[in-house]
Amino acid sequence: MIKDPIVEEVRKVRHQTEREFGNDVKKHIEHIYREQRKHSKKLVSRQPRMLKRKKVA
């Protein structure tokens, strides 16, 4: 199998994050929400757009 450096880096960061939060998904999600509130002015929020329906012949 070919080693992909991007995949390796993503896995490394994932393992670091898992260790940081003790493999507790709830703690990780709470951290994400805290960070979002802290940086809320930097986040992009867009209105949803309606999709155009394709005509079926």
C-alpha distances in whole Angstrom, upper triangle without the diagonal:
4,6,9,13,14,12,13,16,17,16,18,21,21,21,24,26,25,27,29,31,30,28,31,30,34,34,31,33,36,35,34,37,39,37,38,41,41,40,41,43,40,38,38,40,40,43,41,41,42,40,42,42,42,44,44,46
4,6,10,12,11,11,14,16,15,17,20,20,21,23,25,25,27,29,30,30,28,31,30,34,34,31,32,36,34,33,36,38,36,36,40,40,38,40,41,38,36,36,38,39,41,40,40,41,39,41,42,41,44,44,46
4,6,9,8,7,11,12,12,13,16,17,17,20,22,22,23,26,27,27,26,29,28,31,31,28,30,33,31,30,33,35,32,33,37,37,35,37,38,35,34,34,36,37,40,38,39,41,39,41,42,42,45,45,47
4,6,5,6,9,10,11,12,15,15,17,19,20,21,23,24,26,27,25,28,26,30,30,26,28,31,29,27,31,32,30,30,34,34,32,34,35,31,30,31,33,34,36,35,36,38,36,38,39,39,42,42,45
4,6,5,6,9,10,10,12,14,15,16,18,20,21,22,25,25,24,27,26,29,28,25,27,30,27,26,29,30,28,29,32,32,30,32,33,29,29,29,32,33,36,35,36,38,37,39,40,40,44,44,47
4,5,5,6,9,10,11,12,14,15,17,18,20,21,23,24,22,25,23,27,26,22,24,27,25,23,26,27,25,25,29,29,27,28,30,26,25,26,28,29,32,31,32,35,33,36,37,37,41,41,44
4,5,5,6,9,10,10,12,14,15,16,18,20,21,22,20,23,21,25,24,21,22,26,24,22,26,27,25,26,29,29,28,29,31,27,26,27,29,30,32,31,33,34,33,36,37,37,40,41,43
4,6,5,6,9,10,11,12,14,15,17,18,20,21,19,22,21,25,24,21,23,26,24,23,26,28,25,27,30,30,28,30,32,29,28,29,31,32,35,34,36,38,37,39,40,41,44,44,47
4,5,5,6,9,10,11,12,14,15,16,19,20,19,21,20,24,23,19,21,24,21,20,24,25,22,24,27,26,25,27,29,25,25,26,28,30,33,33,34,37,36,38,40,40,44,45,48
4,5,5,6,9,10,11,12,14,15,17,18,16,19,17,21,20,16,18,21,19,17,21,22,20,21,25,24,23,25,27,24,22,24,26,27,30,30,31,33,33,36,37,38,41,42,45
4,5,5,6,9,10,10,12,14,16,16,14,17,16,20,19,16,18,21,19,18,22,23,22,23,26,26,25,27,29,27,25,27,28,30,33,32,34,36,35,38,39,40,43,44,47
4,5,5,6,9,10,11,12,15,15,14,17,17,20,19,16,19,21,19,19,22,23,21,23,26,26,25,27,29,26,26,27,30,32,34,34,36,38,38,41,42,43,46,47,50
4,5,5,6,9,10,10,12,14,13,16,15,18,17,13,16,18,16,15,19,19,17,19,22,22,21,23,26,23,22,24,26,28,31,31,33,36,36,39,40,41,45,46,49
4,5,5,6,9,10,11,12,10,13,12,15,14,11,14,16,15,14,18,19,17,19,22,22,22,24,26,24,22,24,26,28,31,30,33,35,34,37,39,40,43,44,47
4,5,5,6,9,10,10,9,12,13,16,15,13,16,18,16,16,20,21,20,22,25,24,24,27,29,27,26,28,29,32,34,34,36,38,38,41,42,43,47,47,51
4,5,5,6,9,10,10,13,13,16,14,12,15,17,14,15,19,19,18,20,23,22,22,25,27,25,24,27,29,31,34,34,37,39,39,42,44,45,49,49,53
4,5,5,6,8,8,10,10,13,11,8,11,13,11,11,15,16,14,17,20,19,20,22,25,23,22,24,26,28,31,31,34,36,36,40,41,43,46,47,51
4,6,5,6,5,7,8,11,10,8,12,14,12,13,17,17,17,19,22,22,23,24,27,26,24,27,28,31,33,33,35,37,37,41,42,43,47,47,51
4,5,5,6,9,11,14,12,10,14,15,14,15,19,19,18,21,23,23,24,26,29,27,27,29,31,33,36,36,39,41,41,44,46,47,51,51,55
4,6,8,9,11,13,10,9,12,13,11,13,16,15,15,18,20,19,21,23,26,25,24,27,29,32,34,34,37,40,40,44,45,47,51,51,55
4,5,6,8,9,6,6,10,10,9,11,14,14,15,17,19,19,21,23,26,25,24,26,28,31,33,33,36,38,39,42,44,46,49,50,53
4,5,9,10,8,9,13,13,13,15,18,18,18,21,23,23,24,26,30,28,27,30,31,34,36,36,39,41,41,45,46,48,51,52,55
4,6,9,9,8,11,13,13,15,17,18,19,21,23,23,25,26,29,28,27,29,30,32,34,34,36,38,38,42,43,44,48,48,52
4,6,5,6,9,10,11,13,15,16,17,19,21,22,23,24,28,27,25,28,28,31,32,32,35,37,37,41,42,44,47,47,51
4,5,5,6,9,10,11,12,14,15,17,19,20,21,22,26,25,23,24,25,27,29,28,31,33,33,37,38,40,43,44,47
4,5,5,6,9,10,11,12,14,15,17,18,20,21,24,24,22,24,24,27,28,28,31,33,34,37,38,41,44,45,48
4,6,5,6,9,10,11,12,14,15,17,19,20,23,23,21,24,24,27,29,29,33,35,36,39,41,43,46,47,51
4,5,5,6,9,10,11,12,15,15,17,18,21,20,19,21,22,25,27,27,30,33,33,37,38,40,44,45,49
4,5,5,6,9,10,11,13,14,15,16,20,19,17,19,19,22,24,24,27,29,30,34,35,38,41,42,46
4,5,5,6,9,10,11,12,14,15,19,19,17,20,20,23,25,25,29,31,32,36,38,40,44,45,49
4,5,5,6,9,10,11,12,14,17,17,16,19,20,23,25,26,30,32,33,37,39,41,45,46,50
4,5,5,6,9,10,11,12,15,14,13,15,16,20,22,23,26,29,30,33,35,38,41,43,46
4,5,5,6,9,10,10,14,14,12,15,15,18,20,21,25,28,29,33,35,37,41,42,46
4,5,5,6,9,10,13,14,13,16,17,21,23,24,28,31,32,36,38,41,44,46,50
4,5,5,6,8,11,11,11,14,16,19,22,23,27,30,31,35,37,40,43,45,49
4,5,5,5,9,9,8,11,12,16,18,20,23,26,28,32,34,37,40,42,46
4,6,5,9,10,9,13,13,17,19,21,25,28,30,34,36,39,42,44,48
4,6,8,9,10,14,15,19,22,24,27,31,33,36,39,41,45,47,51
4,6,6,7,11,13,16,19,22,25,28,30,34,36,39,43,45,48
4,5,5,9,10,13,16,19,22,25,28,31,34,36,40,42,46
4,6,8,10,13,16,19,22,26,28,31,34,37,40,43,46
4,7,10,13,16,19,22,25,27,30,33,36,39,42,45
4,6,10,13,16,18,22,24,27,30,32,36,38,42
4,7,10,12,15,19,20,24,27,29,33,35,38
4,7,9,12,16,18,21,24,27,31,33,37
4,6,9,13,15,18,21,24,27,30,33
4,6,10,13,16,19,22,25,28,31
4,7,9,13,15,19,22,24,28
4,6,9,12,15,19,21,25
4,6,9,12,15,18,22
4,6,9,12,15,19
4,6,9,12,16
4,6,9,12
4,6,9
4,6
4
